[in-house]
């Protein structure tokens, strides 16, 4: 943003005490990272909502501040004062117990507060949280620490949403503007498709131990798996194009009934952001429109499309339990959002599973439900995950828009069947 920037909070992290700085620095780093993601944009870009699922960049900048204001400062900083009480209505998302909220589909119609005022609001909230952390000190048992930790990961989710949302906004513009020039990735021959065994038996899944997790990742519990195999890599554009050329979007055989209805009603003929011209297929990326690269993983496909492709290929999508068991021993590494590439890359040859993290979220055939014994937290914060446990599918892994510190093998992302604007792709599975 050429005329609006976020300033660094006046208090440096090393001034906040002997043991609190590491936590405060994490908080401050995440806050600055969100603002940095908006830097390539003009103010006009930040106001637009291109469909109901897409929120304006300005709203993401404000909502993540509202989250800290509502769930941290309002409860634990009695002297805190909001710059404008009306922000609570504008920047609440879906927390019904936190009060009334602005209609999601109309977020792009709110030209005020201005982007500059939203950035000032962010600064105001950041300063207040840093002061609160300074007052709390090193007592990690204080509830402020747990709430700020949740707020950090909530903000990282919105960093990813900011990228996926602005991609749709820019693509909707006939000029197809570029978000940011993308670094070149050295071409490599795509890894041959192979299969990794997932052993039969009783396995323990879910988060346990130290560190952060969302409530929907617990409690850890046992599952039984039949023997199966997971594809070692993601499905490529070239492989998906073969499905399309075989009448993939017109033949009813591989489609779920609701999926075929959606295809016909929405006029889908290819993944989102693909376009065909006399010169062949192109794909819109955050680095602009470019010729379709056949070895890149196919992305921006819905659960319906992923499931139809798997059926066409004579395979299936993995269950989330099989994915987690197979991924448990793998390193959580990949070309995450920090790489600046923001697009999946071809699979390089290597042992075991590749492209687990940092390329695309991977659809599973598991419905998004609570684990045995799951109970949402009390109050509005309990609406974070638990209220969505219906008509959604679990995705595993992490994408090229996911911050590296936000990924882990127990993470359960989830979206409805027709969702396409997220960085989601396909990993096949088969019975052993």
N, C-alpha and C positions, 0 to 999 in steps of 0.2 A: 504494500500500500504506500504510494508515494507521498501522501500528505498526512497520514495518520500512523503513528507508531506507539508502541507501549513502552513506557520507561521502566527501568529496573527499580524495584522497591528501594527506598532510601536506606534501609538497614541492610548491611551486608550480613551474610549468613554467619561469618565468624564472630560477629558481635552479639550473637544470640545466646551465648552460654557455652559451657564446656562440653556437654554431650549432645545438646539438641541440634547443633548445626547440620549433621548428616541428614536428619529427617527434614529439617527446614530447607536444606539445599535441594532435596528431592522434590519437595513441594514447589519451591520456586522455579526449579528447572522445568518441571512439567507445565507450570503456568506460562513461562516464557516460550516453551516449545509450541504451545497452542497459538500464541500470538505470532510466532515466526511462520507458522503454516499459512497465516493470512497475509503475510508480507507481500507475496507476488501479486496480490489482487488489488484492483482499484475499488474505491468505495462503492461504486455502482454494482460491482460483482457481488458484494457482501450482503446485499439486501434481497436478492432474488431467491424465490422458491419456485422450482420448475415443475414440481408435482407434489401431491400431499405427503409422500414419504420423504421428501427432501426439505431440509430446513436451511434457511439462509446462514451464511457464515457468521453474520452479525449475531444471529440468535445463538449459535453454538458458543461464541465468545461470551455472551451474556448468561446463558443457561448454566454453564459450568461455574460461573461466579455465583449465581443464585443458589446453586447446590451447596456451596460452602457457606453462604450467608444463611440459608434456611436450616441446614442440618448441623452446622458447627457453631457459627457465631450466634445465632438466635438462641441457642440452648446453653452456651458456655461463655459468652462474652456479654455480660449484662449492660455494659456501657456502650456497646456497638449501636450505631445508628445507620440505617440504609440511606443512600443518596436520594432514593425516591421509593416510597412504599408501593407505588403502582407497578414497579418492576416485578413484584411477586406474581402478579396476574399475567404479565406479558411473558415471563421467562420460566414459569413452572411448565413442566412437560406433561406428565401423566399421573402425578402424585395427588390423588383425589383427597387424601387426608391432609394435604398441605394447603388446600384452599382451591378456589376457582382459578381457571386458567384460560388463556386465549386459545381460540380454535387453531389446531395444528395447520389446517389447510390455508389459514389466513396469515400465517407468520410472515410471508413475503409481501404482505400489504402494509406492514407497519414500518413506515419510513422514519418514525421517531420512536425512541431516542436515536440520535444520529450515531454513526459509527464512532465518531470521536467521543461522544458521551458514553458509549458502551465501553470503550477502552479506558476511560476514566473510572468507570464503575469497576472494571477488572482490577485496576490499580488499587482502588479503595479497599476492595475485598482482600486482595493479596496482602496488603499492609496490615490489615486487621488480623488475618490468620497468622501471619508471622509474629505479630505482637502477642497473640494468644499462646502460640507455641513457646515463645520466650517465657511467658508467665508460668506455663505448665512445667517447663523444664524437662528433665530427663525421666520423669515418672511415666514409663511406657504403659503402666496399668491404667493411667487416666483415660477416660472414655474419649477425650479429644483426639488422642493418637489414633484410635481405631477408626473414628469418623473421618479424620483427615486422610488416613490411608485409603479408605473407601473412596473419598473424594478424588484422590490422585488417580486411582484406577478408573473411576467414572470419567474423569477428564481425558484419560488416554482413550477410552472408548469414543469420546466425542472428537478426539483428534482424527481417528479413523473415519468417523462419520463426516467430518468436515471435508476430508479428501474425496470420499465417495460422492458426497452431495455436490461439491463444486464441480466435479467431473460431469455430472448430469446437467448442471446448470450451463456449463460452457458448451457441452455437446448440443444442448437445446438451441443455443444461439446459432443462427445460420452462418455467422462468420467463423464458427468453430475456433475460438481463440485458444491459445496455449496457456496452461497454468504456469508451467516452468519448463525450460529446456531440460531434457533428461540426459543423464550421462550415458555414453555408449557402453553396451555390454558386449564383451568379446564373444563372437559367435562360437558355438561348440556343437558338435554332432549330438543330437538328442540321444539319451540313453535308450537302449532297446527295452521293450516292455518285458518285464519279468514278474515273478510272483514270489511273495514272502509268506511262509507258513505262519499261521496263528494257531497255536496248539489247543487241542481239545482239553477241557477240564474246568475246574473251579478257579476263578481268578478274583483278585481283590481290585476294585476300581474306586475312583473318587479321591478327593483330596484328603490327605492326612499329614500331620507333621507341622513344621514351622513355616512361617511365611504367609503371604496373603492369598486368599481365594475368595471367590464369590460364594454366597450361600447355596447356590444351585449345584455346586461341585461336591457337596457333602450331603449326608454322611458317607464315609467310605463303607463299602459293603461288598459282598461276594456275589458273583454272577457265574453262571455256567455257560461255556461256549462250545458249540459244535466245532469240529475242525474246519478251518477255512483258509483262504489265501487272500492277501491284499496285493494289488498291483504296486510295483516298486516305485512308480512315478505317476504323475498326473496325465490325463488325456490331453493330447495336443490339438491345436487348431486344425492341422492336417487330418487327423483321425476324425475329428468332429465334422469336418467338411465332407468326408466320405459318407457319413451318416446323412448329411443334408442332400448330397447328390443321389443318394439311394431313396429319395422321397421321404426323408425323415420327418419333415414337418407336414406332410400331406397324407401319409399312410397311417391309419388309425391303430394298427397292430401294436406298436410299442408304447402307446400312450395310455395313461390313466384317463378315465372319462372326464374328470374335471380338468385335467391338463389339456386334452384335445379341445375342449370347449374354450379354454383360455386362449390357446393358440389361434383358434378361429375367430374369436371375438376381438383379440388384440392384433391380429394380423401378423403374428410372429413368423418369420421365415429364416431367421438366423439369430445368433446371440446378440444381445444389446451392444451397440456401438460398431457392429459390422455394417458395411455398405458395399454394394456391388455397382461397378461401373464398367464401361467398355474395356478398361485396363485391368479388370479383375477386382478382387475384394480388398477393401481397406478396413482399418480399425482405428477408431478414435481413442487416443490415450491422453493422459494428463500432459504429455509432451507434444500433443497435436495429432493430426491424422497422418497415418503412415500405411504403406502396403502391409497386408496381412502376412505375418511371419508364421509359416506352417509349423515350425518346431516349438513355438511358444505354447504354454498351456492355454487351453480354451478357458475363457473367463466370462463373467457376467452372464451366467446361465442360471435359470431357476431350478428348484427341486424338480419340477415337472420335466424340464429338459434333461437334467442329469439322469433322472430315472428312466426316461425314454431312451436315451443313448445307451444306458447300461443294458436295458432289455434288448435293444437292437443288436448289441454286441454279444448277446448270450451270457451276460454277466449280471451282477447286481451292484448296488451301492453297499458299502460296509455298514455294519452296525456300529454305534458309537463305542460299545464295549470292546469289539474286536479292534477298532482303530486305536483305542487307548492302550490296550494290552500290547499291540504291535509297536506302538510308539514309545512305550514306557522307558526303554533303555536307550533311545536315541537322544542325541544332544539337541537342545532347543536353540537352533541356530538357522540362519538363512538371511536373505536380502530384505530385512525389515524396513520399516518406513524411514529409519535414519539413513539408509543408503541414498535416499533421494530419487531412486529410480521409479518407484510407484507403478511398476508393471511387472507381471510375472516373467520369469526367465526360463529358457530351455533347461531340461533336466540333464545334469552332467552324470556320467557313469560313476557308480560307486557302490559299495556293499550295502545291502539292506535297503530300507526305505529312504527315498530322497524326496525333496519338495514337501516335507511335512510342515514346515514353517517358513514364513516370509515370502511366499508366492501367492497362494490362494487358500481361503477357507474351503473346506471340503464337505460337501453334502453327505450326510449319512441317511440310512433308512430308518433311523430311530426317532420316534416322536419325542417332542420336548415335554417331559414329565418330571415331577419331583422324584428323587431317589427314595428308596424305602427309609422311612423315619424322617423325611424332610419336613421342616416346619419353618415358614417364613418368619422373619423378625417382627416384633410388634411395632405398631405405628406406621407412619408413612414410609419409612425406610424399607419396610417389609414388602412394599409394592415394587421394589426394584426389579426382582426376577420372578417371584412367585405368581404374580397375577397374569403372566403370559403363558402359563402352562396349559395351552389348548390351541389346536390348529396350527402348530409350529413344528419345524423339523430342526434337529440338532446338526450343527456344522462343527467340525473339529479342525485343529491346526491353528494357523494365523496367516495373514495376508501381507502383501507388500505395502499395505497402508497401516499395518499394526506396529506400534512401538515394541521394540525388542523386549523390554522389561515387563511387558504386559502379557507375554505368551507363556504357556505351560501346557503340559500334556493332558491335564485334567480339565482345561477350559472348555466350557460348553456355550458356544454361540448358538443363536437360534433365530430363524426367520420363517415367515409364511411361505407356502408352496410356490407362489408366483413371483417371489422377490428376485429381481435381476440386477439391480443397480449396485449391489455389493460385489466385492472382489471374491466371487465364489466359483469353484471349479469342480472337477470330477476325478475321483480316484475309484477305480473299479475293485470289485471283490468277486470271489467265486467260492463255492463249496469245495472242500478238499476231497 
